[in-house]
Amino acid sequence: MPRISTHLLLLIISLLGYYARIDAQNIELPCSFPGSPAHSTVVFSNVNLTHGTVASYSCERGFELLGPARRVCDKGTWMPEGIPFCGKC
């Protein structure tokens, strides 16, 4: 039975660990519910809130949206940060 040298075995283990870290960085985490300000409606492009989901905000009549009208789920974080709110017109 062929023997593997200790150095070769350590190299293989190091490479496997390196590629496992790269794979972990590429995991596309879902986002949690981003919040919905008072007097607003939020509509999602994907109900699962996965990477790439767009949250679109709008306000009830008589209110205006202050902040971003759209936010995108980016690897578990809504971007841009900060929830918009609806202010009285």
Rosetta silent file (secondary structure, phi, psi, omega in degrees, C-alpha in Angstrom):
SEQUENCE: MPRISTHLLLLIISLLGYYARIDAQNIELPCSFPGSPAHSTVVFSNVNLTHGTVASYSCERGFELLGPARRVCDKGTWMPEGIPFCGKC
SCORE:     score description
SCORE:     0.000 S_00000001
   1 L     0.000  129.284 -177.856    0.000    0.000    0.000 S_00000001
   2 L   -69.588  146.288  179.571    1.521    3.384   -0.992 S_00000001
   3 L  -104.399  141.142  176.418    2.349    5.818    1.794 S_00000001
   4 L   -99.266  132.525 -179.505    1.606    9.533    1.636 S_00000001
   5 L   -68.871  155.439 -179.938    4.240   11.775    3.103 S_00000001
   6 H   -61.047  -39.765 -179.426    3.290   14.013    6.019 S_00000001
   7 H   -64.502  -42.151  179.299    4.113   17.133    3.982 S_00000001
   8 H   -66.178  -41.279  178.927    1.859   16.092    1.119 S_00000001
   9 H   -63.023  -42.976  177.873   -0.959   15.258    3.518 S_00000001
  10 H   -64.699  -36.722  177.387   -0.641   18.673    5.225 S_00000001
  11 H   -64.553  -44.292  179.270   -0.672   20.400    1.833 S_00000001
  12 H   -62.357  -44.973  179.656   -3.857   18.580    0.820 S_00000001
  13 H   -63.274  -41.120  178.743   -5.559   19.472    4.115 S_00000001
  14 H   -62.913  -43.839  179.632   -4.513   23.131    3.753 S_00000001
  15 H   -64.860  -40.297  178.049   -5.878   23.321    0.215 S_00000001
  16 H   -62.743  -41.501  177.404   -9.179   21.745    1.253 S_00000001
  17 H   -63.910  -40.064  178.556   -9.527   24.294    4.054 S_00000001
  18 H   -61.338  -48.063 -178.776   -8.729   27.142    1.649 S_00000001
  19 H   -69.749  -30.382  176.161  -11.396   26.086   -0.847 S_00000001
  20 H   -65.815  -37.919  177.251  -13.930   25.515    1.940 S_00000001
  21 H   -66.659  -40.377  178.313  -13.430   29.149    3.040 S_00000001
  22 H   -62.074  -44.365  178.981  -13.917   30.386   -0.525 S_00000001
  23 H   -62.232  -40.067 -179.430  -17.176   28.400   -0.804 S_00000001
  24 H   -64.804  -32.809  179.076  -18.390   29.801    2.520 S_00000001
  25 H   -71.516  -23.871 -177.148  -17.808   33.363    1.261 S_00000001
  26 L   -92.305    2.866  178.521  -19.957   32.694   -1.810 S_00000001
  27 L   -69.530  130.371 -179.067  -23.024   31.548    0.143 S_00000001
  28 L   -97.721   96.819 -176.837  -25.925   33.825   -0.648 S_00000001
  29 L   -73.552  144.327  173.857  -27.719   34.284    2.667 S_00000001
  30 L   -74.173  161.437  176.909  -31.386   35.276    2.741 S_00000001
  31 L   -98.145  154.806  172.306  -32.387   38.555    4.369 S_00000001
  32 L   -82.532  171.335  179.338  -34.713   38.966    7.323 S_00000001
  33 L   -59.186  128.720 -172.438  -37.846   41.097    7.020 S_00000001
  34 L   -81.421   -5.293 -177.153  -36.534   44.645    6.436 S_00000001
  35 L    96.511  151.637  179.475  -39.267   46.483    8.274 S_00000001
  36 L  -136.472  116.080 -177.369  -42.200   48.479    7.030 S_00000001
  37 L   -67.624  159.675  176.751  -42.662   52.064    8.182 S_00000001
  38 L   -58.210  144.225  177.802  -46.022   53.387    9.378 S_00000001
  39 L    65.534   29.102 -178.900  -48.356   54.472    6.554 S_00000001
  40 E  -131.072  167.701  171.893  -46.426   52.448    3.980 S_00000001
  41 E  -128.086  137.209  174.562  -46.614   49.374    1.814 S_00000001
  42 E  -121.750  132.377 -179.502  -43.612   47.210    1.000 S_00000001
  43 E  -120.769  135.829 -177.696  -43.681   44.779   -1.945 S_00000001
  44 E  -108.233  142.220  176.761  -41.021   42.105   -2.505 S_00000001
  45 L   -73.985  -17.149  179.381  -39.822   40.736   -5.840 S_00000001
  46 L  -148.307  121.674 -176.124  -39.382   37.327   -4.133 S_00000001
  47 L   -66.681  -17.311 -179.691  -41.364   36.208   -1.082 S_00000001
  48 L   -82.897   -7.528  179.210  -38.413   34.105    0.169 S_00000001
  49 L    55.084   40.548  178.950  -36.246   37.243    0.653 S_00000001
  50 L   -83.222  171.890  179.343  -33.256   35.543   -0.949 S_00000001
  51 L   -50.036  130.431  179.002  -30.149   37.256   -2.360 S_00000001
  52 L    94.622   -9.086  178.619  -31.176   39.735   -5.058 S_00000001
  53 L   -63.917  137.670  178.097  -34.724   40.284   -3.757 S_00000001
  54 E  -105.334  130.893  173.074  -35.906   43.872   -4.213 S_00000001
  55 E  -103.088  121.688 -179.837  -38.068   45.548   -1.572 S_00000001
  56 E  -111.205  125.741 -176.426  -40.112   48.421   -3.060 S_00000001
  57 E  -105.715  143.011  171.849  -41.630   50.969   -0.670 S_00000001
  58 E  -145.613  159.465 -176.765  -44.564   53.329   -1.218 S_00000001
  59 E  -111.610  156.285  174.673  -46.619   55.547    1.083 S_00000001
  60 L   -65.141  160.930  176.751  -50.339   56.002    1.627 S_00000001
  61 L   -56.744  137.889 -179.516  -52.044   59.023    0.108 S_00000001
  62 L    91.453   -1.133  178.798  -51.154   62.189    2.017 S_00000001
  63 E  -127.524  150.804  176.444  -47.657   60.915    2.920 S_00000001
  64 E  -121.339  144.709 -177.845  -44.363   61.142    1.080 S_00000001
  65 E   -77.401  126.760  176.391  -41.530   58.622    1.134 S_00000001
  66 E  -116.700  113.460 -175.081  -38.341   59.861    2.764 S_00000001
  67 L   118.506 -172.493 -175.211  -35.415   57.564    2.098 S_00000001
  68 L   -69.234  135.280  176.863  -34.794   54.877   -0.514 S_00000001
  69 L   -79.681  -20.729 -179.895  -37.806   53.661   -2.507 S_00000001
  70 E  -135.065  140.324  173.627  -35.984   50.395   -3.259 S_00000001
  71 E  -132.630  147.346 -176.565  -33.652   48.210   -1.222 S_00000001
  72 E  -119.877  135.759  175.192  -31.896   45.024   -2.396 S_00000001
  73 E   -74.701  118.814 -179.081  -31.032   41.924   -0.368 S_00000001
  74 E  -124.770   96.966  178.617  -27.273   41.476   -0.696 S_00000001
  75 L    51.912   47.659  174.713  -25.936   38.329    1.024 S_00000001
  76 L    92.764    0.099 -178.839  -28.162   38.701    4.071 S_00000001
  77 E  -128.973  134.246  176.561  -28.094   42.519    4.326 S_00000001
  78 E   -79.773  129.839 -179.879  -30.552   45.052    2.910 S_00000001
  79 E  -124.139  137.848   -4.455  -28.805   47.742    0.864 S_00000001
  80 L   -69.517  161.127  179.045  -28.836   50.656    1.169 S_00000001
  81 L   -70.391  157.720  177.454  -28.990   50.494    4.956 S_00000001
  82 L    94.535  130.313  179.624  -31.736   52.324    6.800 S_00000001
  83 L   -86.189  132.693  175.276  -35.498   51.937    6.552 S_00000001
  84 L   -69.626  167.233  175.012  -37.325   54.727    4.702 S_00000001
  85 E  -140.202  163.052 -177.372  -40.285   56.398    6.393 S_00000001
  86 E  -106.034  117.676  179.144  -43.454   58.145    5.331 S_00000001
  87 E  -103.020  149.183  179.272  -43.813   61.774    6.343 S_00000001
  88 E   -63.608  134.596  178.419  -47.001   63.819    6.231 S_00000001
  89 L   -76.897    0.000    0.000  -47.188   66.004    3.083 S_00000001
